């Protein structure tokens, strides 16, 4: 389907909540050299948005009713570096 036609599709227009906007995101994903996190179904990300950094841990999830669902934890970081102390409580039950 052509992009312009897709943008004006009746189903999508009924879901519009406001004017579209652009936002620049800078993401850094981490894993071990052996990709242990990926094998465990875990993602570790640092994201800069609007000048602030956030660290996020995402667990493996599943698909339910066509939607991907998983647990996610995030917290602010002072700079572009992992906050490993914050990771321990989130991963202790994994």
Secondary structure, 3 states (H helix, E strand, C coil): CCHHHHHCCHHHHCCCCCCCCCCCEEEEEECCCCCHHHHHCCEEEEEEECCEEEEEEECCCEEECCEEECCEEEEEECCCCCCHHHHHHHHCCC
